[in-house]
Amino acid sequence: MTMRRGFTLIEVMAVVAVFAMSLVLTTPLLRAMLRDAPQSMETVNSHHVMLRMLRYLRDDVDRARSLPEKSGELTANDRRLLITQREQTVCYELSDDTVTRRVLGAGEESESVRARQWQIPRAKIEWTVRRKRGKGYAVEVRTAVLGDVQGQSVEKLANVHVFFAGAADARGATK
């Protein structure tokens, strides 16, 4: 009986062929994973920042006395939201990829007392103040992060949030 000390040419060629075939089959998958991973992380990060901004907005609306159409020289619209609280007015403003929250002191609409900004790339944020008999009672906020799928822009992680003015006072009264 003779002992073999290696592989035959056929065995080596079979292994190379199997390796080549597996590489051909997995390359598109690997390419897609490498291409989509950074975009997925950006989407998750944008959504996380958006959720932090929404917590501030919810807390401000919960403590709201009213949701006025106008406060001093500022007018509420689809890019600006005004929230009147006990001793201050809170103003949220949308610009391209930024949401700015300014706390305006009593009678100081032109000078902000405190400001906070959230950079939210590729975010879609729309708010609507729900009114009854001219008085705002709730804010409906539609949010999504815009993503790119096969060259087309799509909304990812889309949500609708409704915050009721004075909800914190109502919760305190029921406790």
Backbone as JSON, one array per atom type, in Angstrom:
{
  "sequence": "MTMRRGFTLIEVMAVVAVFAMSLVLTTPLLRAMLRDAPQSMETVNSHHVMLRMLRYLRDDVDRARSLPEKSGELTANDRRLLITQREQTVCYELSDDTVTRRVLGAGEESESVRARQWQIPRAKIEWTVRRKRGKGYAVEVRTAVLGDVQGQSVEKLANVHVFFAGAADARGATK",
  "N": [[0.82, -1.16, 0.0], [0.59, 2.12, -0.9], [1.4, 5.35, 0.35], [-0.23, 8.46, 0.06], [0.98, 11.73, -0.46], [-0.15, 14.29, -0.75], [-2.38, 16.33, -2.71], [-4.41, 15.5, -5.48], [-4.42, 16.82, -8.81], [-7.02, 17.12, -9.75], [-8.51, 17.24, -7.37], [-7.57, 19.67, -6.27], [-8.37, 21.46, -8.27], [-11.15, 21.18, -8.07], [-11.66, 22.24, -5.51], [-10.82, 24.92, -5.92], [-12.69, 25.66, -7.87], [-15.13, 25.44, -6.43], [-14.67, 27.39, -4.47], [-14.47, 29.68, -6.1], [-17.08, 29.76, -7.19], [-18.62, 30.12, -4.86], [-17.69, 32.63, -4.11], [-18.55, 34.19, -6.27], [-21.31, 33.97, -5.9], [-21.73, 35.17, -3.38], [-20.71, 37.76, -3.52], [-22.47, 39.91, -4.52], [-24.21, 40.1, -2.32], [-22.47, 40.76, -0.2], [-21.53, 43.2, -1.2], [-23.89, 44.73, -1.19], [-24.44, 44.76, 1.56], [-22.21, 46.2, 2.54], [-22.63, 48.61, 1.26], [-25.16, 49.42, 2.21], [-25.0, 49.46, 4.99], [-23.77, 51.86, 6.2], [-25.75, 53.77, 5.52], [-27.97, 52.73, 6.84], [-27.17, 53.02, 9.5], [-27.05, 55.82, 9.63], [-29.76, 56.4, 9.28], [-30.87, 55.24, 11.61], [-29.54, 56.78, 13.58], [-30.52, 59.37, 12.96], [-33.22, 58.98, 13.49], [-33.12, 58.46, 16.23], [-32.23, 60.95, 17.25], [-34.41, 62.46, 16.45], [-36.42, 61.36, 18.05], [-35.57, 62.21, 20.57], [-35.96, 64.98, 20.29], [-38.73, 64.96, 19.97], [-39.52, 64.16, 22.53], [-38.95, 66.44, 24.06], [-40.76, 68.21, 22.8], [-43.22, 66.94, 23.37], [-43.24, 67.16, 26.19], [-43.31, 69.96, 26.43], [-45.77, 70.59, 25.18], [-47.47, 69.15, 26.82], [-47.36, 70.73, 29.13], [-48.6, 72.99, 28.26], [-50.53, 75.99, 28.2], [-51.87, 77.09, 26.14], [-52.08, 76.86, 22.53], [-51.16, 79.07, 20.64], [-51.98, 81.07, 17.69], [-50.52, 83.27, 17.25], [-47.86, 85.05, 18.77], [-46.7, 87.81, 20.19], [-44.59, 89.18, 17.85], [-44.32, 86.9, 16.41], [-45.67, 84.38, 14.29], [-47.53, 81.44, 14.13], [-47.05, 78.67, 11.93], [-46.68, 76.24, 9.26], [-43.98, 75.79, 9.58], [-43.32, 76.82, 12.0], [-44.03, 76.48, 15.41], [-45.93, 77.49, 18.13], [-46.05, 77.57, 21.63], [-47.73, 78.29, 24.47], [-46.92, 78.63, 27.8], [-47.05, 78.69, 31.42], [-45.38, 81.0, 32.3], [-43.97, 81.62, 30.08], [-43.25, 81.46, 26.54], [-42.84, 78.89, 24.21], [-41.07, 78.26, 21.32], [-40.94, 76.38, 18.44], [-39.02, 75.78, 15.58], [-38.73, 74.81, 12.21], [-36.14, 74.12, 9.97], [-34.11, 73.35, 7.12], [-32.48, 70.76, 7.83], [-32.75, 70.95, 10.52], [-34.13, 71.37, 13.76], [-35.22, 73.87, 15.85], [-35.54, 74.89, 19.16], [-36.79, 77.43, 21.04], [-36.97, 79.21, 24.03], [-38.97, 81.69, 25.03], [-39.0, 84.53, 27.02], [-41.36, 86.23, 29.19], [-42.87, 88.66, 27.34], [-40.58, 88.97, 25.78], [-40.24, 88.33, 23.01], [-38.5, 88.84, 20.88], [-35.92, 88.32, 21.71], [-34.33, 85.37, 22.47], [-34.43, 83.38, 25.39], [-33.46, 80.84, 26.13], [-32.06, 78.36, 24.03], [-32.25, 75.48, 21.91], [-30.96, 73.12, 19.66], [-31.55, 70.62, 17.21], [-29.89, 68.61, 15.02], [-31.02, 66.94, 12.33], [-30.44, 64.95, 9.95], [-31.83, 64.33, 6.75], [-34.47, 64.23, 7.59], [-38.02, 64.18, 7.81], [-40.39, 66.23, 8.92], [-43.49, 67.2, 9.98], [-45.89, 69.35, 11.34], [-49.13, 69.86, 12.71], [-51.45, 71.97, 14.13], [-54.21, 71.11, 15.91], [-57.39, 72.47, 15.99], [-60.22, 73.73, 17.74], [-63.05, 75.58, 17.56], [-61.38, 77.76, 17.08], [-59.41, 77.54, 18.99], [-56.37, 76.06, 19.86], [-55.92, 72.67, 20.61], [-54.42, 70.37, 20.41], [-51.38, 68.9, 19.1], [-50.43, 67.49, 16.13], [-47.92, 65.48, 14.98], [-46.09, 64.48, 12.28], [-43.64, 62.24, 11.37], [-40.65, 61.12, 9.71], [-37.8, 59.39, 8.42], [-35.92, 60.04, 5.65], [-34.89, 57.78, 3.26], [-32.71, 56.08, 0.92], [-33.52, 53.86, -1.51], [-32.58, 51.73, -3.88], [-32.06, 53.89, -5.59], [-34.3, 55.49, -5.28], [-36.12, 57.8, -3.28], [-37.38, 57.04, -0.14], [-39.69, 56.88, 2.63], [-38.67, 56.1, 5.83], [-39.17, 54.5, 8.98], [-41.57, 55.85, 9.63], [-43.92, 57.78, 11.47], [-46.76, 58.88, 13.41], [-47.51, 61.26, 15.77], [-49.48, 62.41, 18.46], [-49.99, 65.07, 20.54], [-51.51, 66.38, 23.4], [-52.58, 69.55, 24.48], [-51.89, 70.73, 27.69], [-51.94, 68.26, 28.92], [-50.4, 67.34, 31.05], [-51.41, 68.77, 33.24], [-53.97, 67.71, 33.28], [-53.41, 65.02, 33.88], [-52.37, 65.35, 36.43], [-54.63, 66.19, 37.8], [-56.18, 63.91, 37.88], [-54.9, 62.17, 39.54]],
  "CA": [[0.0, 0.0, 0.0], [1.4, 3.34, -0.98], [0.84, 6.51, 1.06], [-0.24, 9.69, -0.73], [1.52, 12.85, 0.31], [-0.66, 15.56, -1.29], [-3.68, 16.31, -3.37], [-4.32, 15.35, -6.93], [-4.77, 18.02, -9.56], [-8.48, 17.17, -9.81], [-8.99, 17.71, -6.07], [-7.24, 21.1, -6.15], [-9.23, 22.2, -9.2], [-12.5, 21.15, -7.52], [-11.7, 23.2, -4.41], [-10.75, 26.25, -6.51], [-13.97, 25.9, -8.54], [-16.14, 25.67, -5.39], [-14.35, 28.69, -3.88], [-14.83, 30.7, -7.09], [-18.54, 29.81, -7.28], [-19.15, 30.73, -3.64], [-17.33, 34.04, -4.18], [-19.46, 34.81, -7.25], [-22.66, 34.02, -5.33], [-21.81, 36.03, -2.19], [-20.22, 39.12, -3.78], [-23.55, 40.91, -4.5], [-24.7, 40.23, -0.96], [-21.47, 41.52, 0.56], [-21.52, 44.57, -1.72], [-25.1, 45.39, -0.69], [-24.26, 44.99, 2.99], [-21.24, 47.27, 2.73], [-23.22, 49.85, 0.76], [-26.34, 49.8, 3.0], [-24.72, 49.58, 6.43], [-23.65, 53.25, 6.65], [-27.04, 54.45, 5.39], [-28.83, 52.23, 7.92], [-26.71, 53.67, 10.73], [-27.49, 57.21, 9.55], [-31.21, 56.39, 9.51], [-31.1, 54.97, 13.03], [-29.09, 57.95, 14.33], [-31.47, 60.46, 12.73], [-34.45, 58.65, 14.21], [-32.83, 58.61, 17.65], [-32.23, 62.39, 17.53], [-35.79, 62.91, 16.29], [-37.16, 60.94, 19.24], [-35.2, 63.11, 21.67], [-36.64, 66.24, 20.04], [-40.15, 64.74, 20.23], [-39.73, 64.14, 23.99], [-39.03, 67.85, 24.47], [-42.01, 68.75, 22.28], [-44.31, 66.37, 24.16], [-43.23, 67.77, 27.52], [-43.75, 71.35, 26.3], [-47.21, 70.61, 24.88], [-48.14, 68.67, 28.04], [-47.43, 71.86, 30.08], [-49.13, 74.16, 27.55], [-51.79, 76.65, 28.54], [-52.54, 77.25, 24.85], [-51.29, 76.74, 21.31], [-51.65, 80.26, 19.93], [-51.62, 81.31, 16.3], [-49.59, 84.39, 17.23], [-47.31, 85.46, 20.06], [-45.87, 88.97, 19.88], [-44.39, 89.34, 16.41], [-44.2, 85.58, 15.79], [-46.91, 83.75, 13.85], [-47.41, 80.0, 13.94], [-47.33, 78.18, 10.59], [-46.21, 74.86, 9.11], [-42.56, 75.75, 9.93], [-43.15, 77.37, 13.35], [-45.04, 76.07, 16.37], [-45.89, 78.3, 19.34], [-46.66, 76.9, 22.78], [-47.75, 79.2, 25.6], [-46.95, 77.97, 29.1], [-47.38, 79.64, 32.51], [-44.65, 82.26, 32.31], [-43.12, 81.72, 28.91], [-43.7, 80.89, 25.29], [-41.84, 78.05, 23.59], [-41.19, 78.33, 19.86], [-40.22, 75.37, 17.66], [-38.91, 76.17, 14.18], [-38.13, 73.84, 11.29], [-35.39, 74.54, 8.79], [-33.73, 72.19, 6.31], [-32.22, 69.54, 8.61], [-32.6, 71.41, 11.9], [-35.27, 71.82, 14.55], [-34.74, 74.77, 16.9], [-36.49, 75.17, 20.25], [-36.43, 78.64, 21.77], [-37.85, 79.58, 25.13], [-39.08, 83.14, 25.05], [-39.49, 85.02, 28.3], [-42.57, 87.05, 29.13], [-42.67, 89.93, 26.64], [-39.26, 89.03, 25.14], [-40.32, 87.48, 21.84], [-37.4, 89.05, 19.94], [-34.67, 87.75, 22.26], [-34.6, 84.09, 23.11], [-33.78, 83.18, 26.68], [-32.71, 79.59, 25.99], [-32.3, 77.72, 22.72], [-31.71, 74.14, 21.71], [-31.08, 72.71, 18.27], [-31.34, 69.22, 16.86], [-29.54, 68.36, 13.62], [-31.64, 65.67, 11.95], [-30.28, 64.81, 8.5], [-32.8, 63.57, 5.95], [-35.71, 64.08, 8.35], [-39.27, 64.8, 7.34], [-41.19, 66.55, 10.1], [-44.62, 68.09, 9.69], [-46.82, 69.42, 12.45], [-50.41, 70.52, 12.5], [-52.15, 72.25, 15.38], [-55.64, 70.81, 15.81], [-58.13, 73.56, 16.62], [-61.67, 73.63, 17.9], [-63.55, 76.95, 17.82], [-60.25, 78.68, 17.02], [-58.45, 77.3, 20.08], [-55.56, 74.86, 19.66], [-56.01, 71.72, 21.72], [-53.48, 69.26, 20.22], [-50.41, 69.01, 18.01], [-50.18, 66.24, 15.42], [-46.59, 65.54, 14.38], [-45.77, 63.37, 11.37], [-42.18, 62.17, 11.24], [-40.05, 60.02, 8.95], [-36.43, 59.6, 7.97], [-35.88, 59.74, 4.23], [-33.81, 56.87, 2.89], [-32.54, 55.85, -0.5], [-33.61, 52.44, -1.84], [-32.43, 51.52, -5.32], [-32.1, 55.17, -6.28], [-35.54, 56.22, -5.01], [-36.27, 58.27, -1.91], [-38.52, 56.43, 0.57], [-39.81, 57.23, 4.05], [-38.4, 55.0, 6.75], [-39.53, 54.75, 10.37], [-42.61, 56.88, 9.63], [-44.78, 57.75, 12.64], [-47.62, 60.02, 13.7], [-47.6, 61.48, 17.21], [-50.45, 63.43, 18.82], [-49.76, 65.56, 21.9], [-52.63, 67.22, 23.8], [-52.2, 70.68, 25.31], [-52.3, 70.66, 29.08], [-52.11, 66.87, 29.37], [-49.76, 67.17, 32.36], [-52.36, 69.25, 34.24], [-55.08, 66.74, 33.35], [-52.93, 63.85, 34.6], [-52.23, 65.72, 37.84], [-55.97, 66.29, 38.4], [-56.77, 62.59, 38.05], [-54.12, 61.36, 40.49]],
  "C": [[0.88, 1.24, 0.0], [0.67, 4.48, -0.3], [0.9, 7.73, 0.15], [0.23, 10.83, 0.15], [1.01, 14.18, -0.23], [-2.02, 15.37, -1.91], [-3.47, 16.13, -4.86], [-4.74, 16.65, -7.57], [-6.29, 18.18, -9.62], [-9.04, 17.7, -8.49], [-8.73, 19.2, -5.89], [-8.15, 21.93, -7.05], [-10.68, 22.25, -8.68], [-12.65, 22.17, -6.39], [-11.67, 24.62, -4.94], [-12.08, 26.6, -7.18], [-15.07, 26.2, -7.52], [-15.91, 27.03, -4.75], [-14.78, 29.82, -4.83], [-16.35, 30.85, -7.17], [-19.14, 30.47, -6.03], [-18.84, 32.23, -3.6], [-18.25, 34.77, -5.13], [-20.86, 34.96, -6.65], [-22.77, 35.0, -4.16], [-21.37, 37.47, -2.43], [-21.35, 40.14, -3.82], [-24.1, 41.15, -3.1], [-23.74, 41.07, -0.11], [-21.44, 42.98, 0.11], [-22.72, 45.34, -1.19], [-24.98, 45.69, 0.8], [-23.31, 46.14, 3.25], [-21.8, 48.62, 2.29], [-24.33, 50.33, 1.69], [-26.05, 50.02, 4.48], [-24.56, 51.03, 6.88], [-24.98, 54.01, 6.57], [-28.0, 54.0, 6.49], [-28.45, 52.88, 9.25], [-27.15, 55.13, 10.76], [-28.99, 57.32, 9.82], [-31.52, 56.19, 10.98], [-30.69, 56.17, 13.88], [-30.05, 59.11, 14.17], [-32.76, 60.21, 13.5], [-34.27, 58.82, 15.71], [-32.86, 60.09, 18.05], [-33.65, 62.94, 17.44], [-36.63, 62.54, 17.51], [-36.82, 61.81, 20.45], [-35.91, 64.45, 21.52], [-38.13, 66.09, 20.36], [-40.46, 64.65, 21.72], [-39.84, 65.56, 24.53], [-40.37, 68.45, 24.04], [-43.2, 68.24, 23.09], [-44.39, 67.02, 25.54], [-43.72, 69.22, 27.46], [-45.25, 71.44, 26.04], [-48.0, 70.13, 26.1], [-48.33, 69.81, 29.05], [-48.07, 73.1, 29.46], [-50.42, 74.68, 28.17], [-52.61, 76.83, 27.26], [-51.54, 77.02, 23.73], [-51.72, 77.88, 20.39], [-51.23, 80.3, 18.46], [-50.58, 82.41, 16.2], [-49.13, 84.68, 18.65], [-46.33, 86.6, 19.78], [-45.8, 89.15, 18.38], [-44.31, 88.0, 15.67], [-45.57, 85.01, 15.46], [-46.65, 82.27, 13.63], [-47.77, 79.65, 12.5], [-46.8, 76.76, 10.48], [-44.73, 74.71, 9.42], [-42.29, 76.25, 11.34], [-44.33, 76.96, 14.22], [-44.85, 76.89, 17.63], [-46.66, 77.6, 20.45], [-46.57, 77.86, 23.96], [-47.87, 78.38, 26.88], [-47.2, 79.04, 30.16], [-46.69, 80.99, 32.35], [-43.79, 82.47, 31.07], [-43.82, 81.16, 27.69], [-42.55, 80.09, 24.7], [-42.11, 78.05, 22.09], [-40.32, 77.24, 19.24], [-40.21, 75.83, 16.22], [-38.19, 75.09, 13.39], [-37.35, 74.58, 10.22], [-34.84, 73.26, 8.18], [-33.55, 70.9, 7.11], [-32.12, 69.86, 10.1], [-33.96, 71.76, 12.5], [-34.69, 72.66, 15.68], [-35.87, 75.01, 17.89], [-35.97, 76.39, 20.99], [-37.45, 78.88, 22.86], [-37.81, 81.09, 25.22], [-39.66, 83.57, 26.39], [-40.73, 85.87, 28.1], [-42.24, 88.39, 28.47], [-41.34, 90.04, 25.92], [-39.24, 88.18, 23.88], [-39.13, 87.65, 20.89], [-36.09, 88.42, 20.41], [-34.97, 86.42, 22.93], [-33.8, 83.97, 24.4], [-32.9, 81.94, 26.63], [-33.04, 78.98, 24.64], [-31.65, 76.35, 22.7], [-31.95, 73.77, 20.26], [-30.81, 71.22, 18.13], [-31.04, 69.16, 15.37], [-30.07, 66.99, 13.27], [-31.54, 65.53, 10.43], [-31.36, 63.92, 7.89], [-34.11, 63.31, 6.69], [-36.87, 64.76, 7.64], [-40.14, 64.98, 8.57], [-42.27, 67.54, 9.68], [-45.49, 68.14, 10.93], [-48.04, 70.22, 12.06], [-51.04, 70.73, 13.86], [-53.63, 71.99, 15.12], [-56.39, 71.86, 16.62], [-59.62, 73.25, 16.67], [-62.16, 75.0, 18.35], [-62.39, 77.94, 17.92], [-59.19, 78.46, 18.08], [-57.71, 76.0, 19.83], [-55.63, 73.94, 20.86], [-55.03, 70.56, 21.59], [-52.53, 69.57, 19.07], [-50.21, 67.61, 17.43], [-48.85, 66.39, 14.7], [-46.37, 64.28, 13.55], [-44.27, 63.39, 11.14], [-41.78, 60.98, 10.37], [-38.6, 60.39, 8.67], [-36.4, 59.16, 6.51], [-34.66, 58.88, 3.92], [-33.77, 56.68, 1.39], [-32.54, 54.34, -0.74], [-33.61, 52.33, -3.35], [-32.64, 52.82, -6.09], [-33.37, 55.98, -6.07], [-35.61, 56.59, -3.54], [-37.53, 57.67, -1.3], [-38.5, 56.89, 2.02], [-39.58, 55.98, 4.88], [-38.78, 55.44, 8.15], [-40.56, 55.87, 10.49], [-43.54, 56.68, 10.82], [-45.67, 58.98, 12.68], [-47.76, 60.08, 15.22], [-48.64, 62.57, 17.44], [-50.23, 63.78, 20.29], [-50.88, 66.55, 22.24], [-52.16, 68.31, 24.75], [-52.75, 70.5, 26.71], [-52.47, 69.25, 29.62], [-51.49, 66.64, 30.74], [-50.68, 67.65, 33.47], [-53.52, 68.28, 34.4], [-54.65, 65.49, 34.1], [-52.83, 64.15, 36.09], [-53.57, 65.79, 38.54], [-56.58, 64.93, 38.65], [-56.04, 61.74, 39.07], [-54.67, 61.47, 41.89]]
}
